[in-house]
Amino acid sequence: MTATYHLMAVTGPVLAREEDANDFLSEAWANDAAWLAVPRERLAPDFFRLSTRLLGSVAQKFQNYNVGLAILGDFESEVAESAAFRDFVRETNQRRALWFVANETQLQEKLGAETAA
């Protein structure tokens, strides 16, 4: 795989179950992408509730297949509502497998910083 990313369209099937992650991974592979950038609109509302375990399961699946997952969007309301989610976002943004970023520009900056390091 290259060091590139693939940005999914804002419209399309929503990742609502762990099994849906396979279709998202397939899109990354079809585009020879090391990272898949997924707009938050493509994720079910339950995705951001840690108690559902959907986010953790999907993140683990992406990590198992060595594909980075970048989730693009505004997460301020979720961060404000849940200290656990806020901690999760902070922790994952310090690693390499899963990032929460505001937009594609921020993703490019993080990827650039990682390449420069």
C-alpha positions in Angstrom: 0.0 0.0 0.0 1.1 3.5 -0.6 1.2 6.3 2.0 -2.0 7.8 0.6 -5.5 8.1 1.8 -8.8 7.8 0.1 -11.6 10.2 1.0 -15.0 8.5 0.9 -18.0 10.5 -0.5 -20.3 12.1 2.1 -23.3 10.2 0.7 -23.5 6.5 0.5 -24.1 3.5 2.8 -23.7 4.1 6.5 -21.4 2.1 8.8 -24.0 0.9 11.3 -22.8 -2.6 12.2 -19.4 -4.2 12.6 -19.9 -6.2 9.4 -20.3 -2.9 7.4 -16.6 -2.3 8.1 -15.7 -4.8 5.4 -17.3 -2.7 2.7 -15.3 0.3 4.0 -12.1 -1.6 4.1 -12.8 -2.8 0.5 -13.0 0.8 -0.6 -9.6 1.5 0.9 -8.0 -1.6 -0.8 -9.7 -0.8 -4.1 -8.0 2.6 -4.0 -4.6 1.3 -2.8 -4.9 3.5 0.2 -3.1 3.2 3.5 -5.7 5.4 5.2 -9.5 5.6 4.7 -11.0 9.0 5.5 -14.6 8.7 6.4 -16.9 11.7 6.8 -19.0 11.4 10.0 -22.1 11.5 7.9 -21.3 7.9 6.8 -21.3 6.7 10.4 -24.4 5.7 12.4 -25.1 7.9 15.5 -24.4 4.8 17.7 -20.9 4.7 16.3 -19.9 7.5 18.7 -21.4 5.9 21.8 -18.6 3.8 23.3 -21.1 1.6 25.2 -22.2 0.1 21.8 -18.6 -1.1 21.2 -19.1 -0.4 17.5 -16.3 2.1 17.3 -13.9 -0.1 19.1 -14.7 -3.1 17.0 -14.4 -1.2 13.7 -11.1 0.4 14.9 -9.7 -3.0 15.8 -10.7 -4.5 12.4 -9.0 -1.6 10.6 -5.9 -2.1 12.7 -5.8 -5.8 12.1 -5.8 -5.1 8.3 -3.2 -2.3 8.7 -5.4 0.4 7.3 -5.6 3.7 9.1 -9.0 5.1 9.8 -9.5 8.9 9.8 -13.0 10.1 10.8 -13.7 13.6 9.5 -16.1 16.0 11.1 -17.1 18.0 14.1 -17.2 15.9 17.3 -17.5 18.8 19.9 -21.0 17.7 21.1 -19.9 14.1 21.7 -16.7 15.2 23.4 -18.7 17.6 25.6 -21.2 14.9 26.5 -18.8 12.1 27.4 -15.5 12.3 29.2 -14.8 8.7 28.1 -15.3 9.7 24.5 -13.1 12.8 24.9 -10.4 10.6 26.4 -10.7 8.1 23.6 -10.4 10.8 21.0 -7.3 12.3 22.7 -5.7 8.9 23.1 -6.3 7.7 19.6 -5.2 10.9 18.0 -1.7 10.3 19.6 -1.3 7.0 17.8 -1.3 5.9 14.2 -4.3 3.7 13.7 -7.3 5.9 14.3 -7.6 9.7 14.1 -10.5 12.1 14.6 -9.9 15.2 12.5 -12.0 18.2 11.6 -11.5 18.0 7.8 -9.3 16.8 5.0 -6.8 19.6 5.5 -6.2 18.5 9.1 -5.7 14.9 7.9 -3.2 16.0 5.4 -1.3 17.9 8.0 -1.2 14.9 10.4 0.0 12.6 7.6 2.6 15.2 6.6 3.8 15.5 10.2 4.0 11.8 10.5 6.0 11.5 7.3 8.4 14.2 8.4 9.0 12.6 11.8 
